[in-house]
Every structure is written in C-alpha cells, then in structure tokens.
Amino acid sequence: MPRVVVDVMLKPEILDPQGQAVANALPRLGVSDVASVRIGRRIEIEFTGEPDLDRAREIADKLLANPVIEDFTVRLVETDETADAHS
C-alpha cells in the first residue's frame, strides 16, 4: 500500500546548528569531502483508504511544519521504498 511521505526541512536562510555540529564532526571520522549538512524530519502517513495528498499537505501545513522557518514536500511512495529508506 502506498504511503504519503512528508519531508520537513529548515528554510535555507535559517541557521541549522544540528547540521553544523554533524558537519564539524565528520573530519574526526575521516570524512573531508562534505561541504555542509542540513538536518530535517521525515514523516510517513498511512491513510485507511487511498492516500490523499491534499489532506497530507493540509496536515503538514497546519501541524507538522512551522511555515515561518520550515519548508515541506509531500510525495507518494510505495511500501518497498519506505523499507529501503530505513536500512
């Protein structure tokens, strides 16, 4: 069954201290070819019937994201794609 995935990210102009902390730690792990890191959230929504992208956008806009500092995208994925994302 398809799921709706909502990806929430800070807007590009908003400072991301978590991302900066990760980027600063990477050289200690021997990783030197990463220019920057941004941290976000992934939310998966399963509807009881057919996935409703318009309803998911409404949920994201009103509940999952702060539109002042965050942007979000809504997309439909197949179940096997969500399993791959977790590995």
Gaussian input, Z-matrix of N, CA and C with variables (Angstrom, degrees):
# hf/3-21g

backbone

0 1
 N
 C     1     B1
 C     2     B2     1     A1
 N     3     B3     2     A2     1     D1
 C     4     B4     3     A3     2     D2
 C     5     B5     4     A4     3     D3
 N     6     B6     5     A5     4     D4
 C     7     B7     6     A6     5     D5
 C     8     B8     7     A7     6     D6
 N     9     B9     8     A8     7     D7
 C    10    B10     9     A9     8     D8
 C    11    B11    10    A10     9     D9
 N    12    B12    11    A11    10    D10
 C    13    B13    12    A12    11    D11
 C    14    B14    13    A13    12    D12
 N    15    B15    14    A14    13    D13
 C    16    B16    15    A15    14    D14
 C    17    B17    16    A16    15    D15
 N    18    B18    17    A17    16    D16
 C    19    B19    18    A18    17    D17
 C    20    B20    19    A19    18    D18
 N    21    B21    20    A20    19    D19
 C    22    B22    21    A21    20    D20
 C    23    B23    22    A22    21    D21
 N    24    B24    23    A23    22    D22
 C    25    B25    24    A24    23    D23
 C    26    B26    25    A25    24    D24
 N    27    B27    26    A26    25    D25
 C    28    B28    27    A27    26    D26
 C    29    B29    28    A28    27    D27
 N    30    B30    29    A29    28    D28
 C    31    B31    30    A30    29    D29
 C    32    B32    31    A31    30    D30
 N    33    B33    32    A32    31    D31
 C    34    B34    33    A33    32    D32
 C    35    B35    34    A34    33    D33
 N    36    B36    35    A35    34    D34
 C    37    B37    36    A36    35    D35
 C    38    B38    37    A37    36    D36
 N    39    B39    38    A38    37    D37
 C    40    B40    39    A39    38    D38
 C    41    B41    40    A40    39    D39
 N    42    B42    41    A41    40    D40
 C    43    B43    42    A42    41    D41
 C    44    B44    43    A43    42    D42
 N    45    B45    44    A44    43    D43
 C    46    B46    45    A45    44    D44
 C    47    B47    46    A46    45    D45
 N    48    B48    47    A47    46    D46
 C    49    B49    48    A48    47    D47
 C    50    B50    49    A49    48    D48
 N    51    B51    50    A50    49    D49
 C    52    B52    51    A51    50    D50
 C    53    B53    52    A52    51    D51
 N    54    B54    53    A53    52    D52
 C    55    B55    54    A54    53    D53
 C    56    B56    55    A55    54    D54
 N    57    B57    56    A56    55    D55
 C    58    B58    57    A57    56    D56
 C    59    B59    58    A58    57    D57
 N    60    B60    59    A59    58    D58
 C    61    B61    60    A60    59    D59
 C    62    B62    61    A61    60    D60
 N    63    B63    62    A62    61    D61
 C    64    B64    63    A63    62    D62
 C    65    B65    64    A64    63    D63
 N    66    B66    65    A65    64    D64
 C    67    B67    66    A66    65    D65
 C    68    B68    67    A67    66    D66
 N    69    B69    68    A68    67    D67
 C    70    B70    69    A69    68    D68
 C    71    B71    70    A70    69    D69
 N    72    B72    71    A71    70    D70
 C    73    B73    72    A72    71    D71
 C    74    B74    73    A73    72    D72
 N    75    B75    74    A74    73    D73
 C    76    B76    75    A75    74    D74
 C    77    B77    76    A76    75    D75
 N    78    B78    77    A77    76    D76
 C    79    B79    78    A78    77    D77
 C    80    B80    79    A79    78    D78
 N    81    B81    80    A80    79    D79
 C    82    B82    81    A81    80    D80
 C    83    B83    82    A82    81    D81
 N    84    B84    83    A83    82    D82
 C    85    B85    84    A84    83    D83
 C    86    B86    85    A85    84    D84
 N    87    B87    86    A86    85    D85
 C    88    B88    87    A87    86    D86
 C    89    B89    88    A88    87    D87
 N    90    B90    89    A89    88    D88
 C    91    B91    90    A90    89    D89
 C    92    B92    91    A91    90    D90
 N    93    B93    92    A92    91    D91
 C    94    B94    93    A93    92    D92
 C    95    B95    94    A94    93    D93
 N    96    B96    95    A95    94    D94
 C    97    B97    96    A96    95    D95
 C    98    B98    97    A97    96    D96
 N    99    B99    98    A98    97    D97
 C   100   B100    99    A99    98    D98
 C   101   B101   100   A100    99    D99
 N   102   B102   101   A101   100   D100
 C   103   B103   102   A102   101   D101
 C   104   B104   103   A103   102   D102
 N   105   B105   104   A104   103   D103
 C   106   B106   105   A105   104   D104
 C   107   B107   106   A106   105   D105
 N   108   B108   107   A107   106   D106
 C   109   B109   108   A108   107   D107
 C   110   B110   109   A109   108   D108
 N   111   B111   110   A110   109   D109
 C   112   B112   111   A111   110   D110
 C   113   B113   112   A112   111   D111
 N   114   B114   113   A113   112   D112
 C   115   B115   114   A114   113   D113
 C   116   B116   115   A115   114   D114
 N   117   B117   116   A116   115   D115
 C   118   B118   117   A117   116   D116
 C   119   B119   118   A118   117   D117
 N   120   B120   119   A119   118   D118
 C   121   B121   120   A120   119   D119
 C   122   B122   121   A121   120   D120
 N   123   B123   122   A122   121   D121
 C   124   B124   123   A123   122   D122
 C   125   B125   124   A124   123   D123
 N   126   B126   125   A125   124   D124
 C   127   B127   126   A126   125   D125
 C   128   B128   127   A127   126   D126
 N   129   B129   128   A128   127   D127
 C   130   B130   129   A129   128   D128
 C   131   B131   130   A130   129   D129
 N   132   B132   131   A131   130   D130
 C   133   B133   132   A132   131   D131
 C   134   B134   133   A133   132   D132
 N   135   B135   134   A134   133   D133
 C   136   B136   135   A135   134   D134
 C   137   B137   136   A136   135   D135
 N   138   B138   137   A137   136   D136
 C   139   B139   138   A138   137   D137
 C   140   B140   139   A139   138   D138
 N   141   B141   140   A140   139   D139
 C   142   B142   141   A141   140   D140
 C   143   B143   142   A142   141   D141
 N   144   B144   143   A143   142   D142
 C   145   B145   144   A144   143   D143
 C   146   B146   145   A145   144   D144
 N   147   B147   146   A146   145   D145
 C   148   B148   147   A147   146   D146
 C   149   B149   148   A148   147   D147
 N   150   B150   149   A149   148   D148
 C   151   B151   150   A150   149   D149
 C   152   B152   151   A151   150   D150
 N   153   B153   152   A152   151   D151
 C   154   B154   153   A153   152   D152
 C   155   B155   154   A154   153   D153
 N   156   B156   155   A155   154   D154
 C   157   B157   156   A156   155   D155
 C   158   B158   157   A157   156   D156
 N   159   B159   158   A158   157   D157
 C   160   B160   159   A159   158   D158
 C   161   B161   160   A160   159   D159
 N   162   B162   161   A161   160   D160
 C   163   B163   162   A162   161   D161
 C   164   B164   163   A163   162   D162
 N   165   B165   164   A164   163   D163
 C   166   B166   165   A165   164   D164
 C   167   B167   166   A166   165   D165
 N   168   B168   167   A167   166   D166
 C   169   B169   168   A168   167   D167
 C   170   B170   169   A169   168   D168
 N   171   B171   170   A170   169   D169
 C   172   B172   171   A171   170   D170
 C   173   B173   172   A172   171   D171
 N   174   B174   173   A173   172   D172
 C   175   B175   174   A174   173   D173
 C   176   B176   175   A175   174   D174
 N   177   B177   176   A176   175   D175
 C   178   B178   177   A177   176   D176
 C   179   B179   178   A178   177   D177
 N   180   B180   179   A179   178   D178
 C   181   B181   180   A180   179   D179
 C   182   B182   181   A181   180   D180
 N   183   B183   182   A182   181   D181
 C   184   B184   183   A183   182   D182
 C   185   B185   184   A184   183   D183
 N   186   B186   185   A185   184   D184
 C   187   B187   186   A186   185   D185
 C   188   B188   187   A187   186   D186
 N   189   B189   188   A188   187   D187
 C   190   B190   189   A189   188   D188
 C   191   B191   190   A190   189   D189
 N   192   B192   191   A191   190   D190
 C   193   B193   192   A192   191   D191
 C   194   B194   193   A193   192   D192
 N   195   B195   194   A194   193   D193
 C   196   B196   195   A195   194   D194
 C   197   B197   196   A196   195   D195
 N   198   B198   197   A197   196   D196
 C   199   B199   198   A198   197   D197
 C   200   B200   199   A199   198   D198
 N   201   B201   200   A200   199   D199
 C   202   B202   201   A201   200   D200
 C   203   B203   202   A202   201   D201
 N   204   B204   203   A203   202   D202
 C   205   B205   204   A204   203   D203
 C   206   B206   205   A205   204   D204
 N   207   B207   206   A206   205   D205
 C   208   B208   207   A207   206   D206
 C   209   B209   208   A208   207   D207
 N   210   B210   209   A209   208   D208
 C   211   B211   210   A210   209   D209
 C   212   B212   211   A211   210   D210
 N   213   B213   212   A212   211   D211
 C   214   B214   213   A213   212   D212
 C   215   B215   214   A214   213   D213
 N   216   B216   215   A215   214   D214
 C   217   B217   216   A216   215   D215
 C   218   B218   217   A217   216   D216
 N   219   B219   218   A218   217   D217
 C   220   B220   219   A219   218   D218
 C   221   B221   220   A220   219   D219
 N   222   B222   221   A221   220   D220
 C   223   B223   222   A222   221   D221
 C   224   B224   223   A223   222   D222
 N   225   B225   224   A224   223   D223
 C   226   B226   225   A225   224   D224
 C   227   B227   226   A226   225   D225
 N   228   B228   227   A227   226   D226
 C   229   B229   228   A228   227   D227
 C   230   B230   229   A229   228   D228
 N   231   B231   230   A230   229   D229
 C   232   B232   231   A231   230   D230
 C   233   B233   232   A232   231   D231
 N   234   B234   233   A233   232   D232
 C   235   B235   234   A234   233   D233
 C   236   B236   235   A235   234   D234
 N   237   B237   236   A236   235   D235
 C   238   B238   237   A237   236   D236
 C   239   B239   238   A238   237   D237
 N   240   B240   239   A239   238   D238
 C   241   B241   240   A240   239   D239
 C   242   B242   241   A241   240   D240
 N   243   B243   242   A242   241   D241
 C   244   B244   243   A243   242   D242
 C   245   B245   244   A244   243   D243
 N   246   B246   245   A245   244   D244
 C   247   B247   246   A246   245   D245
 C   248   B248   247   A247   246   D246
 N   249   B249   248   A248   247   D247
 C   250   B250   249   A249   248   D248
 C   251   B251   250   A250   249   D249
 N   252   B252   251   A251   250   D250
 C   253   B253   252   A252   251   D251
 C   254   B254   253   A253   252   D252
 N   255   B255   254   A254   253   D253
 C   256   B256   255   A255   254   D254
 C   257   B257   256   A256   255   D255
 N   258   B258   257   A257   256   D256
 C   259   B259   258   A258   257   D257
 C   260   B260   259   A259   258   D258

   B1=1.4594
   B2=1.5312
   B3=1.3182
   B4=1.4654
   B5=1.5269
   B6=1.2987
   B7=1.4658
   B8=1.5152
   B9=1.3113
   B10=1.4575
   B11=1.5247
   B12=1.3261
   B13=1.4598
   B14=1.5240
   B15=1.3274
   B16=1.4588
   B17=1.5269
   B18=1.3239
   B19=1.4626
   B20=1.5233
   B21=1.3308
   B22=1.4581
   B23=1.5264
   B24=1.3246
   B25=1.4698
   B26=1.5216
   B27=1.3374
   B28=1.4524
   B29=1.5254
   B30=1.3215
   B31=1.4608
   B32=1.5276
   B33=1.3295
   B34=1.4691
   B35=1.5275
   B36=1.3188
   B37=1.4593
   B38=1.5370
   B39=1.3387
   B40=1.4628
   B41=1.5267
   B42=1.3112
   B43=1.4568
   B44=1.5279
   B45=1.3277
   B46=1.4641
   B47=1.5306
   B48=1.3378
   B49=1.4657
   B50=1.5318
   B51=1.3320
   B52=1.4661
   B53=1.5207
   B54=1.3003
   B55=1.4552
   B56=1.5191
   B57=1.3325
   B58=1.4637
   B59=1.5234
   B60=1.3266
   B61=1.4666
   B62=1.5262
   B63=1.3222
   B64=1.4639
   B65=1.5236
   B66=1.3281
   B67=1.4595
   B68=1.5262
   B69=1.3313
   B70=1.4580
   B71=1.5249
   B72=1.3312
   B73=1.4639
   B74=1.5242
   B75=1.2952
   B76=1.4635
   B77=1.5295
   B78=1.3480
   B79=1.4703
   B80=1.5298
   B81=1.3230
   B82=1.4705
   B83=1.5177
   B84=1.3386
   B85=1.4639
   B86=1.5339
   B87=1.3204
   B88=1.4569
   B89=1.5139
   B90=1.3099
   B91=1.4754
   B92=1.5225
   B93=1.3240
   B94=1.4635
   B95=1.5243
   B96=1.3294
   B97=1.4641
   B98=1.5325
   B99=1.3401
   B100=1.4682
   B101=1.5260
   B102=1.3366
   B103=1.4651
   B104=1.5195
   B105=1.3502
   B106=1.4641
   B107=1.5235
   B108=1.3247
   B109=1.4631
   B110=1.5233
   B111=1.3276
   B112=1.4693
   B113=1.5259
   B114=1.3088
   B115=1.4626
   B116=1.5239
   B117=1.3330
   B118=1.4590
   B119=1.5132
   B120=1.3139
   B121=1.4665
   B122=1.5216
   B123=1.3253
   B124=1.4611
   B125=1.5208
   B126=1.3221
   B127=1.4630
   B128=1.5195
   B129=1.3297
   B130=1.4603
   B131=1.5145
   B132=1.3200
   B133=1.4618
   B134=1.5191
   B135=1.3164
   B136=1.4652
   B137=1.5238
   B138=1.3127
   B139=1.4556
   B140=1.5324
   B141=1.3209
   B142=1.4588
   B143=1.5222
   B144=1.3144
   B145=1.4640
   B146=1.5139
   B147=1.3225
   B148=1.4601
   B149=1.5274
   B150=1.3255
   B151=1.4618
   B152=1.5280
   B153=1.3110
   B154=1.4592
   B155=1.5347
   B156=1.3357
   B157=1.4678
   B158=1.5202
   B159=1.3308
   B160=1.4653
   B161=1.5273
   B162=1.3216
   B163=1.4660
   B164=1.5343
   B165=1.3306
   B166=1.4682
   B167=1.5318
   B168=1.3318
   B169=1.4730
   B170=1.5216
   B171=1.3176
   B172=1.4662
   B173=1.5328
   B174=1.3334
   B175=1.4651
   B176=1.5327
   B177=1.3209
   B178=1.4616
   B179=1.5179
   B180=1.3175
   B181=1.4603
   B182=1.5236
   B183=1.3181
   B184=1.4668
   B185=1.5241
   B186=1.3493
   B187=1.4580
   B188=1.5270
   B189=1.3214
   B190=1.4547
   B191=1.5227
   B192=1.3157
   B193=1.4615
   B194=1.5240
   B195=1.3274
   B196=1.4546
   B197=1.5238
   B198=1.3329
   B199=1.4661
   B200=1.5261
   B201=1.3182
   B202=1.4605
   B203=1.5278
   B204=1.3412
   B205=1.4687
   B206=1.5301
   B207=1.3424
   B208=1.4593
   B209=1.5277
   B210=1.3166
   B211=1.4575
   B212=1.5207
   B213=1.3199
   B214=1.4591
   B215=1.5140
   B216=1.3353
   B217=1.4557
   B218=1.5183
   B219=1.3180
   B220=1.4614
   B221=1.5219
   B222=1.3316
   B223=1.4614
   B224=1.5167
   B225=1.2970
   B226=1.4625
   B227=1.5201
   B228=1.3363
   B229=1.4654
   B230=1.5195
   B231=1.2996
   B232=1.4608
   B233=1.5218
   B234=1.3016
   B235=1.4551
   B236=1.5214
   B237=1.3310
   B238=1.4559
   B239=1.5319
   B240=1.3441
   B241=1.4630
   B242=1.5139
   B243=1.3303
   B244=1.4634
   B245=1.5099
   B246=1.3289
   B247=1.4625
   B248=1.5193
   B249=1.3373
   B250=1.4537
   B251=1.5166
   B252=1.3170
   B253=1.4505
   B254=1.5157
   B255=1.3090
   B256=1.4572
   B257=1.5301
   B258=1.3226
   B259=1.4543
   B260=1.5165
   A1=109.30
   A2=117.68
   A3=120.51
   A4=111.88
   A5=114.73
   A6=122.05
   A7=108.86
   A8=114.78
   A9=120.50
   A10=106.91
   A11=115.69
   A12=121.01
   A13=107.83
   A14=114.89
   A15=122.06
   A16=106.78
   A17=116.50
   A18=122.09
   A19=107.60
   A20=115.82
   A21=121.82
   A22=108.10
   A23=116.19
   A24=121.85
   A25=109.52
   A26=115.24
   A27=118.93
   A28=108.71
   A29=116.42
   A30=120.12
   A31=108.60
   A32=117.34
   A33=120.26
   A34=114.06
   A35=117.61
   A36=120.15
   A37=113.31
   A38=117.33
   A39=121.90
   A40=109.48
   A41=116.83
   A42=122.83
   A43=110.30
   A44=116.88
   A45=122.47
   A46=109.15
   A47=118.59
   A48=120.54
   A49=113.55
   A50=118.11
   A51=119.74
   A52=110.57
   A53=116.30
   A54=120.62
   A55=111.69
   A56=116.37
   A57=120.23
   A58=111.02
   A59=117.65
   A60=121.03
   A61=110.27
   A62=117.06
   A63=120.54
   A64=109.68
   A65=117.32
   A66=121.11
   A67=110.82
   A68=117.34
   A69=120.98
   A70=112.27
   A71=117.99
   A72=121.87
   A73=112.56
   A74=118.68
   A75=121.84
   A76=114.09
   A77=119.69
   A78=118.34
   A79=113.02
   A80=118.25
   A81=120.74
   A82=111.31
   A83=116.84
   A84=121.45
   A85=111.76
   A86=115.42
   A87=119.48
   A88=113.83
   A89=117.71
   A90=121.93
   A91=107.75
   A92=115.83
   A93=118.81
   A94=113.38
   A95=117.71
   A96=119.85
   A97=113.73
   A98=117.69
   A99=121.56
   A100=108.13
   A101=116.75
   A102=121.31
   A103=112.18
   A104=117.45
   A105=119.78
   A106=109.41
   A107=114.93
   A108=122.07
   A109=107.74
   A110=116.87
   A111=122.23
   A112=106.82
   A113=116.79
   A114=122.56
   A115=108.35
   A116=116.55
   A117=121.66
   A118=110.87
   A119=115.08
   A120=121.59
   A121=109.61
   A122=115.11
   A123=122.12
   A124=106.61
   A125=116.46
   A126=122.04
   A127=107.41
   A128=117.15
   A129=122.08
   A130=108.87
   A131=116.05
   A132=122.27
   A133=108.97
   A134=116.25
   A135=121.69
   A136=108.06
   A137=116.47
   A138=121.30
   A139=108.59
   A140=117.04
   A141=120.49
   A142=111.61
   A143=116.89
   A144=120.97
   A145=109.57
   A146=115.48
   A147=120.36
   A148=109.94
   A149=118.13
   A150=120.69
   A151=110.64
   A152=116.71
   A153=122.93
   A154=108.37
   A155=115.99
   A156=120.13
   A157=112.66
   A158=117.14
   A159=119.59
   A160=110.79
   A161=116.56
   A162=120.79
   A163=109.95
   A164=116.83
   A165=121.09
   A166=110.55
   A167=117.48
   A168=120.44
   A169=110.73
   A170=116.28
   A171=120.83
   A172=110.29
   A173=116.76
   A174=121.39
   A175=110.13
   A176=116.10
   A177=120.45
   A178=111.19
   A179=116.71
   A180=121.48
   A181=112.15
   A182=117.35
   A183=120.97
   A184=114.30
   A185=117.84
   A186=119.21
   A187=114.53
   A188=117.82
   A189=120.62
   A190=114.58
   A191=117.69
   A192=121.38
   A193=110.16
   A194=114.95
   A195=121.61
   A196=106.50
   A197=118.71
   A198=120.75
   A199=114.43
   A200=117.85
   A201=120.50
   A202=110.38
   A203=117.25
   A204=120.12
   A205=114.26
   A206=117.85
   A207=120.14
   A208=111.83
   A209=115.22
   A210=123.46
   A211=107.59
   A212=116.76
   A213=119.24
   A214=110.30
   A215=114.74
   A216=121.87
   A217=107.65
   A218=115.44
   A219=122.17
   A220=107.13
   A221=116.22
   A222=119.94
   A223=110.42
   A224=114.11
   A225=122.26
   A226=108.16
   A227=117.66
   A228=121.12
   A229=109.48
   A230=115.21
   A231=120.62
   A232=108.80
   A233=117.78
   A234=122.66
   A235=112.11
   A236=119.02
   A237=120.54
   A238=111.90
   A239=118.18
   A240=120.91
   A241=110.75
   A242=118.00
   A243=119.76
   A244=109.46
   A245=118.90
   A246=121.24
   A247=110.33
   A248=117.56
   A249=120.93
   A250=112.09
   A251=117.59
   A252=121.40
   A253=112.01
   A254=118.05
   A255=121.67
   A256=112.83
   A257=118.08
   A258=118.92
   A259=112.55
   D1=132.41
   D2=178.95
   D3=-65.65
   D4=149.84
   D5=176.24
   D6=-120.86
   D7=156.33
   D8=172.85
   D9=-97.94
   D10=129.50
   D11=178.09
   D12=-112.55
   D13=130.40
   D14=175.95
   D15=-112.56
   D16=120.67
   D17=175.35
   D18=-104.40
   D19=124.79
   D20=-178.86
   D21=-114.90
   D22=126.74
   D23=179.89
   D24=-132.93
   D25=148.90
   D26=171.85
   D27=-62.23
   D28=145.32
   D29=175.68
   D30=-61.79
   D31=149.99
   D32=-175.76
   D33=-55.90
   D34=-31.09
   D35=-177.37
   D36=-81.89
   D37=-5.54
   D38=-179.56
   D39=-92.25
   D40=129.30
   D41=177.98
   D42=-60.45
   D43=137.20
   D44=-179.14
   D45=-118.43
   D46=86.87
   D47=-177.17
   D48=-63.01
   D49=-34.09
   D50=176.88
   D51=-64.12
   D52=-45.61
   D53=178.61
   D54=-61.78
   D55=-40.60
   D56=178.18
   D57=-64.66
   D58=-38.88
   D59=178.97
   D60=-63.39
   D61=-42.63
   D62=178.53
   D63=-64.91
   D64=-46.26
   D65=-179.71
   D66=-60.04
   D67=-39.49
   D68=179.83
   D69=-69.83
   D70=-26.69
   D71=-179.50
   D72=-83.04
   D73=-21.70
   D74=-175.52
   D75=-58.04
   D76=-42.18
   D77=178.56
   D78=-59.30
   D79=-30.66
   D80=177.37
   D81=-67.39
   D82=-20.00
   D83=176.91
   D84=-95.92
   D85=5.11
   D86=179.48
   D87=86.41
   D88=11.40
   D89=179.93
   D90=-100.88
   D91=115.24
   D92=-176.44
   D93=-120.71
   D94=0.36
   D95=-175.04
   D96=-105.25
   D97=21.97
   D98=178.06
   D99=-106.01
   D100=122.60
   D101=-177.28
   D102=-80.90
   D103=-39.65
   D104=-179.65
   D105=-159.57
   D106=161.91
   D107=179.26
   D108=-134.31
   D109=135.43
   D110=173.85
   D111=-121.97
   D112=135.05
   D113=-179.07
   D114=-102.60
   D115=136.56
   D116=178.39
   D117=-140.83
   D118=-167.84
   D119=179.92
   D120=-128.18
   D121=146.04
   D122=174.45
   D123=-119.60
   D124=126.21
   D125=179.12
   D126=-120.66
   D127=129.38
   D128=177.31
   D129=-107.12
   D130=130.22
   D131=-178.65
   D132=-118.38
   D133=126.90
   D134=174.45
   D135=-110.02
   D136=122.47
   D137=177.08
   D138=-91.11
   D139=155.54
   D140=179.58
   D141=-70.25
   D142=-28.83
   D143=177.13
   D144=-114.28
   D145=-137.98
   D146=177.49
   D147=-67.85
   D148=142.20
   D149=176.64
   D150=-59.99
   D151=137.05
   D152=-176.71
   D153=-118.01
   D154=98.53
   D155=-177.15
   D156=-65.06
   D157=-36.14
   D158=178.79
   D159=-64.85
   D160=-42.28
   D161=178.14
   D162=-65.23
   D163=-39.78
   D164=178.65
   D165=-63.68
   D166=-39.77
   D167=176.70
   D168=-62.27
   D169=-41.25
   D170=178.58
   D171=-63.23
   D172=-44.53
   D173=178.29
   D174=-60.69
   D175=-45.60
   D176=-179.32
   D177=-62.79
   D178=-44.68
   D179=-177.44
   D180=-66.39
   D181=-38.45
   D182=-174.83
   D183=-92.52
   D184=-22.47
   D185=-170.95
   D186=-130.52
   D187=-41.24
   D188=-169.75
   D189=-88.45
   D190=-26.24
   D191=-176.58
   D192=-126.80
   D193=148.73
   D194=172.95
   D195=-96.67
   D196=104.55
   D197=-172.86
   D198=-63.69
   D199=-14.26
   D200=178.05
   D201=-71.80
   D202=-39.37
   D203=-175.12
   D204=-120.81
   D205=-5.77
   D206=-175.41
   D207=-128.48
   D208=148.52
   D209=170.26
   D210=-109.95
   D211=157.25
   D212=175.94
   D213=-141.75
   D214=154.48
   D215=172.68
   D216=-125.02
   D217=148.77
   D218=179.83
   D219=-124.44
   D220=130.68
   D221=179.89
   D222=-147.24
   D223=158.40
   D224=178.29
   D225=-98.65
   D226=131.11
   D227=176.81
   D228=-130.20
   D229=152.13
   D230=175.17
   D231=-77.71
   D232=157.05
   D233=-176.67
   D234=-57.14
   D235=-39.26
   D236=-178.58
   D237=-67.11
   D238=-26.32
   D239=175.58
   D240=-69.05
   D241=-37.57
   D242=-179.77
   D243=-70.51
   D244=-33.25
   D245=177.24
   D246=-66.69
   D247=-40.46
   D248=178.30
   D249=-63.52
   D250=-34.42
   D251=-177.95
   D252=-68.66
   D253=-20.82
   D254=-177.09
   D255=-90.02
   D256=-9.21
   D257=-177.09
   D258=-90.72

